[in-house]
Amino acid sequence: MKYDYDLFVIGAGSGGVRASRISSSLGAKVAIAEEYRVGGTCVIRGCVPKKLLVYASHFSEDFEDAAAYGWTVGERSHSWKKLIANKDKEIDRLNSIYHSILENNNVELYQARATLIDKHTVRVGEETVTAKYILIATGGAPSMPDVPGIEYAISSNEAFHLEEMPKRIIVVGGGYIAVEFAGIFNGLGAKVTQLYRGEHILRGFDRDVQIFLSGEIRKKGIDLRTHANPARIEKTNAGLKVTLEDGQVLETDAIMYATGRAPNTKGLGLEKVGVTLKQNGAVKVKADSQTSVDNIYAVGDVTDRIALTPVAIHEGMAFAETVFGKRPKVADHENVPSAVFSQPQVGTVGLTEEEARAKYGEVDIYKSQFRPMKQTLTGGSEQAFVKLIVDQKTDIVVGAHIIGADAAEIIQSVGIALKCRATKAQFDATVGVHPSLAEEIVTMREKFVAA
């Protein structure tokens, strides 16, 4: 049978764009559909704009630190409107680049919602097209709980487009998005209360990271409360009144929920054509990203594997190589480094201590906590933290966790070492870069012994 396209991609985020571009370069006739803007969550309303806001928020501390280094910093103020306008300008530029990438790689773009009619047929806007292969790359979206008054709350999507920066804000959640936005608003001068229903923020991270970062966040002035969750939200003349489950009442100008994201699969027609979904709505896939329907694949956040942009790109490339390059490739999800752009930053790769003990039994732990050199003149109280987890039997480093300035930059290189299965002896044999936070990774010699 002759199809209109060899590949039709639904969703023009990082994974979908990379898969379409590589597939086209391998000789496939490709089309892609996107109902919003090309670039996906990361570029349009995720990691890129968020990190720009993180940069903006950090200047308040930098101004304070500058005085200790001899600088005279005069009167200062911040314009939220100017920040958002400049951020929007940069996102427009990136959106344009993504359009060019598709055009230059002969990928036809449909700017409309696409739904499946059958395993080879897609309705896109008012048209119907056919494709030999279909790739689902629709990502995820913030999920909001069923709380009375939730209509007065915002998600991270709306936070990027607020007309004014709130003077008081409650951030609900303990994941990386909640932690990052709490730091952003705090750095820009808002009074921030962060509520998390669990015991420790950053669920799934190493326990030492959770506890250490919580302390640093509180030192920055964020009112971080665990075992706390809103029961209802009410609008008042002065803003919002938030009643917690324990009866406490908080007043605020805005409340932002960052309590999870859900895969974008509703209304795509996936179940109708036989694609199996997980209980949370994510597309269930095999190791090679193939779904339960042989010609339909899925990559990125919509599969609920590892919700990171570079992982989606990695999966998209593996899909293209497998299906159109005839070079079967499976995306590797082991030892994926990641970062939380909290203040201070978190960089992590490999296993947590709990995971390592469950997998390997006996492990050696190396930990270091210290005041960064920059703080020695400022008198600041911020601390840095480094932790390595080593399989006792093989001496291989199976986990690395860093908290401090530039942790995200440092963890990238450490990720290479873990991918190469480097041993602690090889870490020790590496000469450190002095003076730096990073050198702590190769200079720790004393094993941590619990008291």
C-alpha positions in Angstrom: 0.0 0.0 0.0 1.2 3.5 -0.8 1.1 6.0 2.1 1.2 9.8 2.0 4.2 9.7 4.4 6.7 7.2 5.6 6.4 8.8 9.1 3.9 11.0 10.7 4.9 12.5 14.1 2.3 13.8 16.5 4.0 16.4 18.7 6.8 18.8 17.8 8.7 18.9 21.0 12.4 17.9 21.4 11.8 14.2 20.9 9.4 14.6 18.0 11.5 17.1 16.2 14.7 15.1 16.5 13.0 11.9 15.4 11.5 13.6 12.4 14.8 15.3 11.4 16.9 12.2 11.6 14.3 10.1 9.9 14.1 12.5 7.0 17.9 12.5 6.7 17.7 8.7 6.4 15.5 9.0 3.4 12.0 9.0 4.9 9.2 11.3 3.8 8.1 12.9 7.1 5.4 15.1 8.4 4.8 16.4 11.9 1.8 17.9 13.7 1.8 20.5 16.5 -1.3 22.2 17.9 0.6 24.8 20.0 4.2 26.0 19.2 7.1 24.1 17.9 9.7 23.3 20.5 7.7 21.6 23.1 7.6 22.0 26.9 11.4 22.4 27.4 11.8 25.3 24.9 8.5 27.0 25.2 7.3 26.6 28.8 9.9 24.6 30.6 13.6 24.3 31.1 14.7 27.1 28.9 12.5 29.9 30.1 12.7 28.6 33.7 16.5 28.8 33.7 16.3 32.3 32.4 14.2 33.2 35.4 16.6 31.4 37.7 19.4 33.6 36.3 17.3 36.7 37.0 16.5 35.7 40.5 20.1 35.0 41.5 21.2 38.6 40.9 19.7 39.6 44.3 22.3 37.5 46.1 25.1 38.5 43.6 24.5 42.2 44.4 24.9 41.5 48.1 28.0 39.4 47.6 29.6 42.1 45.4 30.0 44.5 48.3 32.4 42.0 50.1 34.5 42.0 47.0 34.9 45.8 46.9 32.1 46.7 44.6 29.7 49.6 45.3 26.3 48.6 44.2 23.8 51.5 44.0 20.1 51.6 44.2 18.5 48.7 42.4 15.0 47.5 41.4 13.6 44.8 39.3 11.1 44.9 36.5 9.1 41.7 36.1 7.5 43.0 33.0 10.9 43.6 31.3 12.1 40.1 32.3 9.1 38.4 30.9 9.2 40.5 27.7 12.9 39.6 27.2 12.2 36.0 28.0 9.3 35.9 25.5 11.6 37.4 22.8 14.1 34.6 23.3 11.4 31.9 23.2 10.2 33.4 19.9 13.7 33.2 18.5 14.0 29.6 19.5 10.6 28.8 18.2 11.7 30.2 14.8 14.8 28.1 14.9 12.8 25.0 15.4 10.6 25.9 12.4 13.8 26.4 10.3 15.1 23.0 11.5 12.0 21.3 10.2 11.9 23.2 6.9 15.6 22.7 6.2 15.2 19.0 6.8 12.2 18.7 4.5 9.8 17.8 7.3 6.3 19.0 6.5 4.7 20.8 9.4 0.9 20.7 10.2 0.0 23.4 12.7 -3.1 21.6 13.9 -4.3 19.0 16.4 -3.8 15.4 15.1 -5.8 12.3 16.1 -5.7 8.7 15.1 -8.4 7.2 12.9 -6.8 3.9 12.4 -3.2 2.5 12.7 -2.1 4.2 9.5 -4.5 7.1 9.3 -4.4 10.5 11.0 -6.9 13.3 11.0 -4.9 16.6 11.3 -7.0 19.7 11.3 -9.5 19.3 8.5 -7.3 16.9 6.5 -6.8 13.1 6.6 -3.4 11.7 5.8 -1.8 8.2 5.9 1.6 7.1 7.1 3.5 3.8 7.3 4.7 4.6 10.7 3.3 6.9 13.4 5.3 8.4 16.3 3.5 9.7 19.4 5.6 12.5 21.0 3.0 14.6 22.7 4.8 15.1 26.0 3.0 15.9 29.3 1.2 18.7 31.0 0.8 20.0 34.6 -1.9 18.1 36.5 -4.0 19.9 39.0 -5.7 18.2 42.0 -9.4 18.3 42.7 -9.3 20.9 45.5 -12.1 23.4 46.2 -11.0 26.7 44.7 -8.4 25.2 42.4 -9.6 27.5 39.6 -7.8 30.3 41.5 -4.5 28.5 41.3 -1.9 28.6 38.5 0.6 26.0 37.2 4.1 26.5 35.9 2.5 27.2 32.5 0.8 30.4 33.8 3.7 31.4 36.0 5.7 32.2 32.9 3.1 34.8 31.8 2.0 36.5 35.0 1.2 40.2 34.4 2.8 41.1 37.8 5.1 39.3 40.1 3.1 38.4 43.3 4.5 39.9 46.5 3.3 36.7 48.3 3.1 33.3 46.8 2.4 29.7 47.9 4.1 27.0 45.9 2.5 23.6 46.4 4.7 20.6 45.7 8.1 19.1 46.5 9.4 18.1 43.1 12.1 19.9 41.1 9.6 22.3 39.4 8.2 23.4 42.8 11.7 23.8 44.3 12.9 25.8 41.3 10.0 28.2 41.2 10.1 28.7 45.0 13.7 29.8 44.5 12.9 32.0 41.5 10.1 33.9 43.3 12.2 34.1 46.5 15.2 35.6 44.7 13.0 38.1 43.0 11.7 39.4 46.3 8.5 37.6 46.9 7.5 36.1 50.3 7.4 32.4 49.5 5.8 29.6 51.3 6.4 26.1 49.9 4.0 23.3 51.0 4.7 19.6 50.5 2.5 16.9 51.8 5.3 14.4 52.2 8.2 14.2 54.7 11.0 15.1 52.3 11.1 17.2 49.1 12.6 15.8 45.9 11.0 12.4 46.2 13.2 9.8 44.6 16.4 11.7 45.2 19.1 10.6 47.7 18.0 11.2 51.3 21.1 13.3 52.1 20.3 15.5 49.1 16.7 15.9 50.3 17.7 16.9 53.8 20.6 19.1 52.9 18.7 21.0 50.2 15.8 21.6 52.6 18.1 23.2 55.0 19.7 25.5 52.4 16.2 26.5 51.1 15.1 27.5 54.5 18.3 29.5 55.0 17.4 31.5 51.9 14.2 32.6 53.6 11.7 30.2 52.0 9.1 29.0 54.5 9.3 25.3 53.5 6.6 23.2 55.3 6.4 19.5 55.0 3.4 17.4 55.9 1.4 20.4 54.7 -1.3 20.5 52.0 -4.1 22.9 51.0 -7.7 21.7 51.7 -9.4 24.7 50.0 -8.6 28.0 48.3 -10.9 31.0 48.5 -10.7 34.4 46.8 -10.8 37.5 49.1 -10.6 41.2 48.5 -6.9 41.1 49.6 -5.9 38.1 47.4 -6.4 34.4 48.3 -7.1 32.6 51.5 -5.7 29.1 51.7 -6.9 26.7 54.4 -4.5 23.8 55.0 -5.7 20.2 55.9 -4.6 20.8 59.5 -6.8 23.9 59.7 -4.1 26.6 59.4 -5.1 29.6 57.3 -2.6 31.4 55.0 -3.1 34.5 53.0 -1.3 35.0 49.7 -1.5 36.9 46.4 -1.0 33.7 44.3 -0.8 30.0 44.7 1.1 27.8 42.2 0.7 24.0 42.0 3.6 21.9 40.9 2.3 18.5 42.0 3.0 16.4 39.0 2.6 16.1 35.3 0.3 13.9 33.2 1.0 12.4 29.8 -0.8 14.1 26.9 -2.8 11.2 25.6 -6.4 12.2 26.0 -8.4 12.4 22.9 -5.7 11.2 20.6 -7.6 8.0 19.7 -4.9 5.7 20.9 -7.1 3.2 22.7 -9.4 3.1 19.6 -6.6 1.8 17.4 -5.3 -0.7 20.0 -2.4 1.2 21.7 -2.1 0.0 25.3 -1.9 2.8 27.9 -0.6 2.6 31.5 -2.9 3.4 34.4 -1.7 7.0 34.4 -2.5 7.4 30.7 1.1 7.1 29.5 1.8 5.1 26.4 3.2 1.7 27.2 6.2 0.9 25.1 8.9 -1.8 24.6 12.6 -1.0 25.0 12.8 0.1 21.4 9.8 2.6 21.9 7.4 0.4 20.0 3.8 0.3 21.3 1.4 -2.6 21.3 0.6 -1.6 17.7 3.5 -2.7 15.5 3.8 0.5 13.3 3.1 3.0 16.1 5.9 4.2 18.4 6.2 6.7 21.2 9.0 8.7 22.8 9.5 11.3 25.5 7.4 12.3 28.5 4.3 10.7 27.0 5.8 7.3 27.8 6.6 8.1 31.4 10.1 6.6 31.4 12.5 9.4 32.3 10.9 12.9 31.8 14.0 14.8 30.6 14.5 16.6 27.3 17.8 14.9 26.5 16.2 11.5 27.1 13.4 12.3 24.7 16.0 13.4 22.1 18.0 10.2 22.7 14.8 8.1 22.3 13.9 9.9 19.1 17.3 9.3 17.6 17.2 5.6 18.6 13.7 5.3 16.9 14.9 6.9 13.7 18.1 4.7 13.5 16.1 1.6 14.2 13.2 2.1 11.9 14.7 4.1 9.0 18.4 3.5 9.4 18.1 -0.2 9.8 20.5 0.0 12.7 18.6 -1.3 15.7 19.3 0.8 18.7 17.7 1.0 22.1 17.9 4.2 24.2 20.0 3.7 27.3 18.3 4.9 30.4 21.0 3.9 32.9 23.2 6.5 34.6 21.3 9.5 33.1 22.7 12.7 34.8 20.2 15.3 35.8 20.1 18.7 37.5 17.7 20.7 39.7 18.1 24.4 39.2 17.3 25.1 42.8 19.3 27.6 44.8 21.8 26.1 45.4 21.8 23.7 42.4 21.6 19.9 42.6 23.4 17.6 40.2 22.9 13.8 40.4 23.7 10.7 38.5 23.4 7.0 39.2 21.8 5.4 42.3 20.8 6.9 45.6 22.3 5.3 48.7 19.1 3.4 49.4 18.9 2.0 45.8 22.6 1.1 45.9 22.3 -0.8 49.1 19.2 -2.7 47.7 21.1 -3.6 44.5 24.7 -4.2 45.7 24.4 -4.9 49.5 27.6 -3.5 50.9 28.5 0.0 49.7 31.0 2.6 50.7 29.9 6.1 51.2 32.0 9.2 50.9 30.5 12.6 51.9 31.8 16.1 52.2 30.1 19.3 53.4 31.9 22.6 53.3 31.6 26.4 52.8 32.3 27.3 49.2 35.3 29.6 48.7 33.2 32.5 47.4 31.4 32.6 50.8 34.6 33.2 52.8 34.6 36.9 52.1 30.9 37.4 52.1 30.2 35.7 55.4 27.4 33.9 53.7 26.0 30.7 55.3 25.5 28.7 52.1 27.1 25.2 52.2 28.1 22.8 49.4 27.7 19.0 49.6 29.3 16.2 47.6 28.5 12.4 48.0 29.9 9.4 46.2 28.4 5.9 46.5 30.7 2.9 45.7 30.0 -0.7 45.2 32.3 -2.4 47.8 32.9 -5.5 45.8 34.0 -3.9 42.6 35.1 -0.4 43.7 32.9 1.0 40.9 31.2 4.4 41.6 27.5 3.8 41.3 26.1 7.1 42.4 27.2 10.8 42.6 25.3 13.7 44.2 26.4 17.3 44.3 24.8 20.4 45.8 26.3 23.8 45.2 27.1 26.4 42.6 27.5 25.0 39.1 26.5 21.5 40.2 24.7 21.0 36.9 27.8 21.7 34.9 29.9 19.4 37.1 27.6 16.4 37.1 27.8 16.2 33.3 31.4 15.2 33.4 30.8 12.9 36.4 28.1 11.2 34.3 30.7 10.3 31.7 32.8 8.6 34.4 29.9 6.6 35.7 28.9 5.6 32.2 32.5 4.3 31.8 32.1 2.4 35.1 35.0 4.2 36.7 36.2 3.0 40.0 36.8 5.0 43.2 40.5 4.3 42.7 40.4 6.0 39.3 38.5 9.0 40.8 41.3 9.1 43.4 44.0 9.0 40.8 42.6 12.0 39.0 44.2 15.3 39.9 41.8 17.9 41.2 41.2 21.4 39.8 42.1 23.7 42.6 40.4 25.7 44.0 37.0 24.5 43.0 34.0 22.7 44.3 34.5 20.0 41.6 37.8 18.9 43.1 36.0 17.5 46.1 34.8 14.6 43.9 38.4 13.3 43.5 39.9 14.2 46.9 37.5 12.5 49.3 39.4 9.6 51.0 37.7 8.9 54.3 34.7 6.6 54.2 31.6 7.9 55.9 30.8 5.9 59.0 27.3 6.5 60.6 27.4 7.5 64.2 
